[in-house]
Amino acid sequence: MLTTSPHHQADQSYQGFEQGPIRPPSEAPSLLLRVMRNCPWNRCKFCPVYKGTEFSIRPVAHVKRDIDAIYDCVQALSKHSPEAGSRLGAPAAIFPAPLVDRQAWQAARHWVRYGRRSVFLQDANSLVLQPEDLIEILQHLRHRFPEVRRVTCYARSTTVARMADEDLAALREAGLNRVHIGMESGADQVLKMIHKGTTKKRQIMAGVKIKQAGMELSEYYMPGLGGCSLWELNATETAAALNQINPDFIRIRTLALPCDTPLYDDYQTGKFAKCSDVLMAQELLLFLESLSGVTSIIKNDHILNLLPEVEGKLPQDRERLLNIVRAFLALEPPPPISLPGRAEAGDFFPVGRSAGPDQGRTGGRVLPPARDHP
């Protein structure tokens, strides 16, 4: 059983409904329910999200009050038309002002608008909670919203690897049915370089345990994370680890270098040599070629990704995915241009759909509106 240091257990009075800073793109329609704050590890060199914050676990009673607040808002919204979630901007239209938790109201409106089908437990590693506490939260969620089809969370491989199989099975029985693990890389040299705090062996162990517990598993792979010196190792070792896990989803996250990360500092000082887009595409091709015996769905669901059209089901879509990357690599390089950054919406087009006669090696798309994502 996991233990939690007392100073990490939040003891302040209830301050109202909370939501954390991020969620997977696939959880866009979900209710975001914060069971812990920030990240208990918070040392990954590529991640800017929780730097400068303090990790804490929210009391179970506070999370249950959040669930109750959403329930009250949903009940009030249900008395109106199905479109009420998108039409009613002011909670005062239903509630007397002193009774309204405005953040809960906004979260409920969003959730009602998208059908109340899924819930995402925030923040970075929800399985760090004591299993009995998380089960109590899940049971209360099921009591209030029995119609929910999917409950999902992020987890670190180190946390999952040391959990008892019976605890994971109990969480699945209580309603947790999908876990996102940020593998990023299966190469021990890369994992050490980025201060991931885990190993290839532990990543494999964690993934297998989630699958054996009967939960869906999303594993994340980050092309470019090994830099120019370790890109081949990053591709082949990550594929080798995933071949042993066979996750339900492999989610690609092309490396980005926000300026407020330690890895960006390494880039600025020359300690880390960032891959070009072409080199990252070569890495992605090698990664796909190295996957074997898996039946995973490849998802490329982030706006910063290179070649987001590389999506499909293995093994049947393997050649189609490989050919997309090969087609990109076969393009003539475009003339040098100055862009503020790859993330400008609308600047990029999938391979095969040209923006004009000078379209060259670039790719991307604007994400569609939120829906029930796989």
ABEGO torsion letter per residue (X at the ends): XBBBBAAABBABBBAEBBBBABBBAAAAABBBBBABBEBAAGABAABAAABGBBBBBBBAAAAAAAAAAAAAAAAAAAABBAAAAAABABAAAABBAAABBAAAAAAAAAAAAAGGABBBBOBABAAABBAAAAAAAAAAAAAABAABABBBBBBBAAAAAABBAAAAAAAAAAGBABBBBBAGBABAAAAAAAGAGBBAAAAAAAAAAAAAAGBBBBBBBBBGAAEAAAAAAAAAAAAAAAAAAGBABBBBBBBBBBAABAAAAAAAAGABBBBBAAAAAAAAAAAAAABBGBABBBBBABAABBGAABBEBOAAAAAAAAAAAAAAAABBBBBBBBBAEAABBGABBBBGBBAEAABBBBBEBBBBBBBBBX
